C-alpha cells in the first residue's frame, strides 16, 4: 500500500552525502534509490488484466450504434473517410480538393487498420479508438501502481478511467485525440520505468563504493525505457502537432529526475552531472528520436507520386530552402499549408455552437454534442431521444481544481516527485492552449488530460487511505471514504451512460441528464 510521505524522501539526501549502502547479504531493495514496488506481482497482473477486460466490454459494447443514418458523426466525417482513402491508396491521402488534411497520418492510419479488417462501417472506423482506450486503462493501472506502490490504488486508477466520460466517449468515436492520449500515457509510463531503472543502477554503484569516483557521478549506460518514451512521443506528434509540448515537458521532467537521483546517490555535483552525463543522451532519445519518428511516419507519402502536395516544390514559388532535397521541400510546403489552416481556424464572429475555451475544460463546463436525434421510438414512448455527448464525469472533473491545488501544494512544499510528475503531464495538455485564445477550440482537446486527472485523484485517495501498516480507526475510515468515493464515481457514470452512448431515452430523461445550463 501507499506510504504517503515515503516517496518524497527518495530525493532528500544532500549533495556530497552518500546514502547508507545495503547491509551485507541484503538486496538493493532496501536502498533509498531503489523503487519499493509491491511484492504481489502475480496479483498485480491479475488485477490489471481483469480491469482491462472490464474496460474492453464497456468500450466496445454496441460500438457501431450511434451514427448519422449509417454515416460518420461530427469529425468522424473527416477521419473515417481519410482513413478509407489511405487504405485505398496504400497509406496516404491524395485528394487536394478535399484539403482538410489538417493532421499527420498516424491516427488516420490506425483508423484505417480497423477499416481494412472489418470493411467500411461505424464499427470498423471506431474499433482502433476503442482498443486504444482499453490499452489506456491497462497503462493507467500499471502507472498508478508504480506511482503509489499500491496494487489497490492502481486498480482504483483503472476503475476511475473506465468511468471517465471523456475517455469513454473518445474511445467510441473515430477521431484522433484518443490515439494521442494513448501515446502520451505510454511515454509517461516509460519515463516512470526509466526513473526507477536509473535509480536502481545508481544504487548498485553506491553499494560497490564507486559513487565518488567522479564529481559528476557515473555514466548510467543506454536507457531503453527512455528510448521507448521517445518513440511514443514521436508517434504523439505523428497524430497531432501539439505533441511537441509533451516532448518539452517530459524532457525537462526526465533531466530533473536525473539530477535529483544523482543528488540522492551522493554525487558531489549532481546538477552538473545530470547536464553532462544525462542531458545529451536525453536530447537524443526525447528530441532527435521523436523528430526522426515523425518524418518516418510520412514514409508512404514520400514513396508515393500522387499524395497531396507530393511534388508541390516543383511548381510552387514560395517554398524556399533550395538546398533541401525536393521531397522534404514538398513536405515543408505541405506542412506550411497545414500550419496556415490551424492559424486561421479562429472563432471570428460566428463561433461553433459547441466551442469551448481551455478555462472551461478542467471542470467540463462546456461539453460537446456529437450526435442527437429526437422523435424516435424505443424508450416506451413515441418521442424518444438518442444523443452522444462528450461529458466528463462530474464526480471526477468537478474535483479538478481542488485536486490541482493540492497537487501544486505537495509538489512545491513537500517536493513530492509523484505529484510533480502528474502535474507536468496534466499541464502539458492544458496550458499551451492559452497561447492563442482566438483559435477555435473544443472540449475533446482535453482528452490527454483525463488520465492525469485520474492519477492526481488517486494520489489524493492514497493520502486519505493512509499506510497499509496503520491498523487503526483512521485506516478503516480512510478505506470507507475511498470506497464511497469510488462508488459515487461508478454511480455517476452509470447515470450518464445513456447520453454517453446514444441510448434511447425519453425527453424527460434527457432533460434530467442536463445538469447545467452550459450543457445545453
Helices and strands as residue ranges (DSSP letters): G 7-11, G 28-30, H 41-60, H 76-89, H 106-118, H 122-148, H 151-162, H 165-170, H 177-207, G 211-213, H 224-239, H 243-265, H 270-273, I 274-279, H 280-283, I 284-288, H 289-296, H 299-303, G 312-314, H 326-343, G 358-360, E 368-376, E 384-390, H 394-397, H 400-413, H 417-428, G 431-434, G 443-449, H 450-465, H 473-501, E 504-506, H 507-513, G 517-519
